[in-house]
Amino acid sequence: PTTPPTPTTPTRPGDPADKTAHFDTITGSGASKMATGRITVNGHTYTFKSGGHGRGYLPAGDYTVSNLQNTRQAGMVKDGVGFKAFLSDKYDSRAGGTRTELRIHPDGGSAGTNGCMGIEGNAATLRQFQRDLAAEIARGGGHFTLHVG
């Protein structure tokens, strides 16, 4: 089967371009700061939360996204849908070190994440995001670059 071409325009005016995420609001203080925003993959845009726990929200920059897998890991499952995709490590001057074990996953459990990108939505939305993420990773030969800013 052939892979459809990569969509290059956002789904609605103001949405981020394909393979891009941006922060809409940042709330809280210190390490408990939480960012909310939107991410566009495979031509579809989704909302996410990052931070609120641990070392705060995901640092801005470019990440390699790879290794999408199903999971039952606590905090990465919502409405019976559990997955995680790996994000490359990133130096974070706010934390004074390199952030590791960053993932994209459903925003399960309490709102927010330990610095990962938690996708919001119901089971149908989460399944569609997982399919879109899988298509983007396959199109890139096993990975793609996500710009977060």
LOLUM-421520 format. One record per residue: x, z, y of N, C-alpha, C in turn; residue in three letters. Coordinates in steps of 0.05 Angstrom, whole numbers, padded with zeros to 5 digits, always signed. Layout:
residues N
XZYXZYXZYALA...
end
This chain:
residues 149
+00017+00000-00024+00000+00000+00000+00017+00000+00025PRO+00007-00012+00046+00022-00013+00071+00014+00011+00088THR+00033+00020+00105+00028+00042+00123+00018+00030+00149THR-00004+00041+00161-00013+00030+00186+00007+00034+00208PRO+00006+00017+00229+00025+00021+00251+00021+00047+00265PRO+00042+00057+00277+00040+00083+00291+00024+00079+00317THR+00003+00095+00320-00012+00094+00346+00007+00104+00368PRO+00005+00092+00391+00024+00100+00413+00009+00112+00437THR-00017+00112+00437-00031+00123+00460-00047+00148+00451THR-00049+00168+00469-00064+00192+00461-00094+00185+00457PRO-00107+00204+00443-00135+00199+00437-00154+00203+00461THR-00146+00220+00480-00162+00225+00504-00143+00226+00528ARG-00153+00219+00552-00135+00222+00576-00125+00251+00578PRO-00100+00254+00583-00088+00281+00586-00076+00292+00560GLY-00083+00279+00537-00071+00288+00512-00042+00279+00511ASP-00025+00293+00496+00003+00285+00494+00005+00259+00478PRO+00027+00244+00483+00033+00219+00468+00038+00226+00439ALA+00037+00206+00422+00042+00210+00393+00069+00224+00389ASP+00070+00242+00369+00094+00257+00362+00104+00275+00385LYS+00085+00285+00400+00091+00302+00423+00071+00326+00424THR+00082+00349+00431+00065+00373+00435+00071+00384+00463ALA+00051+00394+00476+00057+00407+00502+00040+00433+00504HIS+00051+00451+00520+00038+00477+00524+00019+00474+00547PHE-00006+00484+00543-00026+00484+00565-00026+00511+00580ASP-00024+00533+00565-00024+00560+00578-00005+00578+00563THR+00007+00597+00578+00024+00617+00566+00013+00644+00576ILE+00008+00663+00557-00003+00689+00564+00014+00711+00552THR+00010+00735+00561+00025+00758+00551+00052+00761+00565GLY+00068+00779+00554+00094+00784+00566+00114+00791+00544SER+00140+00788+00551+00161+00793+00532+00159+00777+00507GLY+00167+00789+00485+00166+00775+00459+00137+00769+00450ALA+00117+00782+00462+00090+00777+00454+00077+00754+00469SER+00093+00739+00485+00081+00716+00499+00071+00696+00479LYS+00047+00685+00484+00035+00665+00467+00029+00640+00483MET+00037+00617+00472+00030+00592+00484+00007+00579+00469ALA-00010+00566+00483-00031+00549+00470-00026+00521+00481THR-00032+00502+00464-00027+00474+00472-00040+00454+00454GLY-00030+00429+00457-00040+00407+00441-00017+00391+00429ARG-00021+00381+00405-00002+00364+00391-00016+00339+00382ILE-00002+00316+00385-00013+00291+00376+00005+00280+00354THR-00007+00275+00330+00007+00262+00308-00011+00241+00296VAL+00000+00219+00289-00015+00197+00277-00039+00189+00294ASN-00036+00191+00321-00057+00183+00339-00080+00203+00343GLY-00079+00226+00330-00100+00246+00334-00088+00272+00346HIS-00104+00284+00363-00094+00308+00378-00108+00333+00368THR-00092+00354+00365-00102+00380+00355-00092+00402+00373TYR-00106+00425+00373-00097+00448+00388-00081+00467+00371THR-00063+00482+00383-00046+00501+00369-00041+00526+00385PHE-00032+00546+00371-00022+00571+00384+00006+00575+00373LYS+00024+00586+00390+00051+00592+00382+00059+00619+00395SER+00069+00637+00379+00078+00663+00390+00056+00683+00389GLY+00060+00704+00406+00042+00727+00406+00052+00749+00388GLY+00071+00743+00371+00083+00762+00352+00113+00755+00350HIS+00128+00773+00338+00156+00767+00332+00173+00762+00357GLY+00186+00739+00358+00204+00732+00381+00191+00713+00401ARG+00165+00712+00401+00151+00695+00421+00147+00667+00412GLY+00137+00650+00431+00129+00623+00424+00153+00604+00420TYR+00147+00582+00408+00167+00561+00401+00182+00552+00426LEU+00208+00550+00426+00223+00540+00449+00218+00510+00452PRO+00218+00501+00477+00215+00472+00483+00239+00457+00472ALA+00235+00432+00466+00257+00414+00456+00248+00395+00435GLY+00267+00382+00423+00261+00363+00401+00267+00376+00375ASP+00249+00371+00356+00250+00383+00329+00248+00361+00308TYR+00262+00364+00286+00258+00346+00263+00236+00360+00246THR+00215+00345+00240+00193+00355+00223+00196+00342+00196VAL+00196+00359+00175+00200+00349+00148+00187+00368+00127SER+00189+00360+00102+00183+00377+00079+00155+00390+00081ASN+00134+00373+00084+00107+00383+00084+00099+00392+00056LEU+00088+00416+00053+00080+00425+00027+00056+00443+00029GLN+00041+00445+00007+00018+00463+00005+00029+00491+00002ASN+00015+00511+00012+00024+00539+00009+00000+00558+00008THR+00005+00581-00003-00015+00603-00002-00003+00627+00013ARG+00020+00621+00027+00034+00642+00042+00016+00655+00063GLN+00017+00682+00064+00001+00696+00083+00006+00686+00111ALA-00016+00683+00127-00013+00674+00155-00012+00644+00157GLY-00010+00629+00135-00008+00600+00136-00032+00587+00122MET-00053+00602+00118-00077+00592+00105-00101+00600+00122VAL-00119+00580+00126-00144+00586+00140-00166+00570+00127LYS-00189+00583+00122-00212+00569+00110-00204+00555+00084ASP-00186+00567+00069-00177+00556+00043-00157+00534+00045GLY-00149+00526+00069-00129+00505+00073-00102+00517+00080VAL-00082+00512+00063-00055+00523+00068-00034+00502+00065GLY-00018+00499+00086+00005+00480+00085+00026+00490+00105PHE+00050+00479+00101+00071+00484+00121+00090+00460+00121LYS+00099+00453+00145+00119+00433+00148+00142+00447+00163ALA+00167+00440+00155+00190+00452+00166+00197+00440+00193PHE+00205+00457+00212+00216+00448+00238+00246+00456+00238LEU+00263+00438+00248+00291+00444+00250+00296+00469+00267SER+00319+00482+00261+00326+00506+00277+00331+00499+00306ASP+00327+00518+00324+00330+00513+00352+00342+00538+00366LYS+00363+00534+00382+00373+00556+00399+00353+00563+00419TYR+00348+00589+00423+00328+00599+00442+00342+00620+00460ASP+00347+00612+00485+00361+00630+00504+00345+00655+00509SER+00318+00653+00507+00301+00676+00511+00306+00697+00490ARG+00312+00688+00465+00317+00707+00443+00346+00713+00439ALA+00363+00698+00454+00392+00702+00452+00404+00693+00425GLY+00392+00674+00413+00402+00664+00387+00386+00640+00377GLY+00394+00631+00353+00380+00609+00341+00356+00618+00326THR+00334+00604+00330+00309+00610+00316+00309+00594+00290ARG+00302+00607+00269+00302+00594+00242+00275+00598+00229THR+00270+00585+00207+00245+00588+00192+00221+00581+00209GLU+00224+00562+00227+00201+00553+00243+00185+00532+00227LEU+00159+00534+00229+00141+00517+00214+00117+00508+00230ARG+00104+00487+00221+00077+00480+00230+00058+00487+00207ILE+00038+00502+00213+00019+00511+00192-00008+00518+00205HIS-00029+00523+00189-00054+00532+00201-00050+00559+00215PRO-00065+00564+00236-00063+00590+00249-00082+00609+00234ASP-00071+00620+00212-00086+00638+00195-00080+00667+00202GLY-00097+00685+00193-00092+00714+00199-00099+00719+00228GLY-00084+00738+00241-00089+00744+00269-00080+00720+00286SER-00093+00716+00309-00087+00693+00326-00057+00694+00334ALA-00045+00670+00334-00017+00667+00341+00001+00667+00317GLY+00027+00665+00323+00047+00662+00302+00072+00678+00310THR+00092+00678+00292+00118+00690+00298+00137+00670+00311ASN+00127+00650+00323+00143+00629+00336+00138+00602+00324GLY+00123+00600+00303+00116+00574+00291+00094+00561+00308CYS+00085+00538+00299+00062+00524+00312+00038+00527+00294MET+00018+00543+00301-00005+00548+00285-00028+00530+00294GLY-00036+00511+00277-00057+00492+00283-00084+00506+00281ILE-00101+00502+00301-00127+00514+00301-00148+00495+00291GLU-00170+00506+00281-00193+00489+00272-00204+00499+00246GLY-00226+00485+00238-00239+00492+00213-00225+00477+00190ASN-00235+00481+00166-00222+00469+00142-00220+00438+00145ALA-00241+00425+00154-00241+00396+00157-00219+00387+00177ALA-00217+00401+00199-00197+00395+00219-00169+00399+00208THR-00165+00421+00194-00139+00427+00183-00131+00406+00161LEU-00150+00398+00145-00144+00378+00124-00136+00351+00138ARG-00151+00344+00159-00145+00319+00174-00117+00321+00186GLN-00110+00344+00198-00083+00347+00210-00062+00344+00188PHE-00067+00356+00165-00047+00354+00143-00043+00325+00134GLN-00065+00310+00133-00063+00281+00126-00048+00266+00148ARG-00054+00271+00173-00040+00258+00195-00010+00265+00195ASP-00004+00290+00190+00024+00299+00189+00039+00285+00166LEU+00026+00283+00143+00037+00270+00120+00043+00241+00126ALA+00024+00227+00139+00027+00199+00146+00051+00195+00165ALA+00054+00213+00184+00076+00211+00204+00103+00215+00190GLU+00104+00235+00172+00129+00241+00158+00136+00217+00139ILE+00116+00206+00125+00121+00183+00108+00130+00159+00124ALA+00118+00154+00147+00125+00131+00163+00154+00134+00172ARG+00164+00158+00176+00191+00163+00185+00211+00164+00162GLY+00203+00159+00138+00221+00161+00115+00227+00189+00106GLY+00209+00208+00111+00213+00235+00102+00216+00255+00125GLY+00216+00245+00150+00218+00263+00173+00211+00247+00198HIS+00206+00261+00220+00203+00249+00246+00211+00269+00267PHE+00216+00259+00292+00223+00277+00314+00198+00283+00330THR+00193+00309+00334+00171+00319+00350+00183+00330+00376LEU+00173+00320+00398+00181+00331+00424+00161+00353+00433HIS+00171+00377+00438+00155+00399+00447+00164+00407+00475VAL+00145+00408+00494+00152+00415+00521+00128+00423+00538GLY
end
